[in-house]
Amino acid sequence: MSAPPSSDVKPQVKIAKQTLEVPFFRERLSDTVAIEMMQVKSGEFLMGSPEKERDRSNSEGPQHLVQVPGFWMGKYPVTQSQWRIVAGLPQEDHLLDETPSSFKGDDCPVERVSWDDAVEFCKRLSTYTKRPYRLPSEAEWEYACRAGTTTPFHFGETITTDLANYDGTDDPDGKWSGSYGDGPKGEYRQETTPVGQFGVANTFGLCDMHGNVLEWCQDPWHDNYEAEPPTDGSAWIEGGNDRLRVFRGGSWYDNPRYCRSAYRLNTSRVNRYINFGFRVVCAVQ
């Protein structure tokens, strides 16, 4: 007679690997530093989360169909080496600190940047390259993150700290769990990790969309999607709270429920914290 299953056995998550060819270009900033821009093809998707998704927030609904034109998006969040070069370019609207990050590393995401800092970065990059760089709209960000999926993460129904950088440990007071659904618990690195460290991209070729740093979007905050947001992929400006701007993607500091594709968060546009970062997009030309 076989022994009963051990309660210590951890759920296993297997990722099916495939090789895809995604068009991209490198925006060269120096002889050794460039921003890799991946092509996000046009398409449509249901924005927001279904009502039965685990840990869903009311701000994520109701779901609505959005048609998104094609664009280019940074493969990774902006890194410290990329930030340092662009922050050294001529000022557009306000000053930038060339070394704002608490965690140091050329290939780590820049953090401790405000929304206005990120917008200034895009303006300087646009002037330098003669291409229209900006922050993604909320719709563009979620569409790019999902990359054709409808599950909580582009990996599938759950996530592990072998795939992304987030807090995989339980809160001692039991307020949150380090696992999501049937996924395993994991480690808490307590800092950012170099971009692309996990080697897992979605089908648009984008990495670190879940965890590592929260990513600023263009949009001012709206409490939910009930007031007819745009359905063309553009930023939802009308009726929003201009003092608050949207974050997406979760971070090293957050537990896995905050790393879901549909999760939305807001803070003051002037705030800077050790998990605030961003990535850039560029219109198709």
SELUMLUM-439295 format. One record per residue (C-alpha): z, y, x. Coordinates in steps of 0.1 Angstrom, whole numbers, padded with zeros to 4 digits, always signed. Each point is the difference from the previous one (the first is absolute). Example, Ala and Ser with C-alpha at 12.3 -4.5 7.8 and 13.67 -1.06 7.14 Angstrom:
REM SELUMLUM-439295
+0078-0045+0123 -0007+0034+0014 
This chain:
REM SELUMLUM-439295
+0000+0000+0000 -0010+0034+0015 +0024+0028+0005 -0001+0029-0025 -0017+0032+0012 +0022+0022+0022 +0010+0033-0015 -0006+0015+0035 -0037-0006-0001 -0018+0034-0001 -0031+0007-0020 -0031+0000+0021 -0028+0025-0003 -0035-0009+0012 -0027+0025+0005 -0036-0011-0004 -0019+0016+0029 -0037+0010-0002 -0023+0020+0022 -0016+0031-0016 -0024+0026+0013 +0011+0035-0011 -0020+0031+0010 +0020+0025+0019 -0003+0028+0025 +0023+0014+0027 +0009+0036+0000 +0005+0007+0036 +0028+0024+0010 +0000-0006+0037 -0014-0025+0025 +0027-0025-0009 +0011+0009-0036 -0020-0003-0032 +0007-0004-0037 -0017-0031-0015 -0014+0009-0034 -0008-0029-0023 -0025+0001-0029 +0016-0004-0034 -0028-0007-0024 -0002+0014-0035 +0014-0020-0029 +0024-0001-0029 +0035-0013-0004 +0030+0001-0023 +0024+0025+0015 +0037-0006-0005 +0020-0032-0005 +0000-0024-0029 +0031+0002-0022 +0012-0034+0011 -0002+0006+0038 +0033-0007+0017 +0020+0032+0008 -0026+0022-0017 +0009+0037-0006 -0010+0019-0031 -0017+0025+0022 -0026-0027+0008 -0015+0000-0035 -0017-0002-0022 -0028-0017+0019 -0034+0017-0003 -0035-0006+0013 -0012+0022+0028 -0035+0003+0015 +0003+0007+0037 -0029+0014+0021 -0004-0013+0035 +0019+0016+0029 +0012-0007+0035 +0037-0006+0008 +0020-0004+0032 +0005-0036+0009 +0036+0008+0009 +0025+0028-0007 -0005+0029+0025 +0015-0010+0033 +0021+0022+0023 -0028+0002+0026 -0025+0011-0027 +0025+0025-0014 +0008+0015+0035 -0037+0008+0007 -0007+0015-0034 +0033+0020+0000 -0012+0015+0032 -0031+0014-0016 -0002+0036-0012 +0023+0009-0030 -0015+0002-0035 +0030+0010-0023 +0032-0008+0018 +0015-0014+0032 +0003-0037+0007 +0026-0018+0022 -0020-0021+0025 +0028-0026+0003 +0018-0002-0034 +0007-0037-0001 +0035-0016+0004 -0015-0033+0011 -0021+0003+0031 -0033-0018+0007 -0036+0011+0003 -0011-0027-0024 +0028+0004-0024 -0005+0020-0032 +0009+0037+0003 +0030+0007-0023 +0023+0028-0009 -0031+0020-0013 +0000+0019-0032 -0028+0001-0026 -0010+0035+0013 +0000-0014+0036 -0023-0027-0011 -0024+0024-0018 +0000+0022+0031 -0009-0030+0021 -0030-0007-0023 -0012+0036+0002 +0001+0001+0038 -0017-0034+0002 -0027+0012-0024 -0007+0032+0020 -0001-0020+0032 -0023-0028-0013 -0021+0020-0026 +0009-0027-0025 +0020+0004-0032 +0033-0018+0007 +0029+0001-0025 +0028-0020-0014 -0009-0028-0025 +0005+0005-0037 +0025-0024-0016 -0029-0018-0017 -0019-0004+0033 +0031-0012+0018 +0008-0027-0026 -0036-0011-0003 -0003-0003+0038 +0033-0018+0002 -0008-0025-0027 -0035-0007+0013 -0010-0019-0031 +0034-0017-0006 +0022+0003-0030 +0032-0015+0015 +0030+0020+0011 -0012-0001+0036 -0035-0004+0014 +0013-0032+0016 +0009-0014-0034 +0031-0005-0022 +0025+0005+0028 +0004+0013+0036 +0018-0010+0032 +0012+0019+0031 -0025-0021+0020 -0027+0020-0018 +0015+0035-0003 +0028+0022+0013 +0027+0006-0027 +0036-0009-0006 +0001-0037-0007 +0038-0003-0002 +0023+0002-0030 +0021+0030-0008 +0037-0010+0006 +0009+0015-0033 -0027-0020-0018 -0020+0031-0012 -0032-0014+0014 -0016-0031+0014 -0018-0005+0033 -0024-0024-0017 -0025+0005-0028 -0005-0027-0026 -0002-0034+0017 -0006+0015+0034 +0025-0004+0029 +0024+0024+0014 -0007+0014+0034 +0010+0024+0027 +0008+0037+0000 -0015+0016+0031 +0015+0034-0007 -0030+0018+0015 -0037+0004-0002 -0023-0025+0017 -0033+0006+0018 -0029+0002-0026 -0019-0032-0004 +0028-0021+0016 -0001-0026-0028 -0038-0005+0002 -0005-0002-0038 -0025+0022-0016 -0012+0001-0036 -0036-0005-0010 -0007+0037+0007 +0012-0005+0035 +0032+0021-0005 +0033-0009+0017 +0036+0010-0006 -0005+0010-0036 +0033-0017-0008 +0030+0012+0019 +0003+0017+0035 -0001+0036-0013 -0003+0016-0034 -0033+0017-0004 -0005+0035-0015 -0027+0004-0027 -0017+0032-0013 +0015-0001-0034 +0029+0020-0014 +0025-0022-0018 -0005-0011-0036 +0027-0021-0017 -0025-0026-0012 -0036-0004-0010 +0004+0008-0037 -0016+0035+0001 -0036-0011+0007 -0003+0000+0038 -0035+0003+0015 -0021-0032-0002 -0024+0010+0028 +0023-0007+0030 +0007+0037+0006 +0035+0014+0005 +0020+0007-0031 +0008+0037+0004 +0003+0014-0035 +0035-0001-0015 +0017-0014+0031 +0031+0013+0018 -0015+0017+0030 +0033+0000+0019 +0001-0038-0001 -0027-0022+0016 -0007-0037-0003 +0007-0027+0026 -0015-0035+0000 +0005-0033+0018 +0037-0004+0009 +0013+0001+0035 +0021-0017+0027 +0030+0015-0017 -0008-0014-0035 +0005-0034-0016 -0031-0019-0012 -0001+0012-0036 -0008+0035+0013 -0030-0013+0020 -0019-0011-0031 -0036+0013-0004 +0009+0019-0032 +0034+0014+0010 +0003+0038-0001 +0026+0023+0016 +0003+0037+0003 +0018+0026+0021 -0002+0036+0009 -0032+0009+0018 +0021+0017+0028 +0022-0030+0007 -0002-0019+0033 +0016-0033+0006 -0002-0030+0023 -0022-0020-0023 -0024+0027-0012 -0036-0004+0013 -0036+0000-0013 -0036-0011+0006 -0032+0020-0005 -0031-0004-0021 -0035+0015+0004 -0026+0004-0027 -0031-0021+0003 -0028+0018+0017 
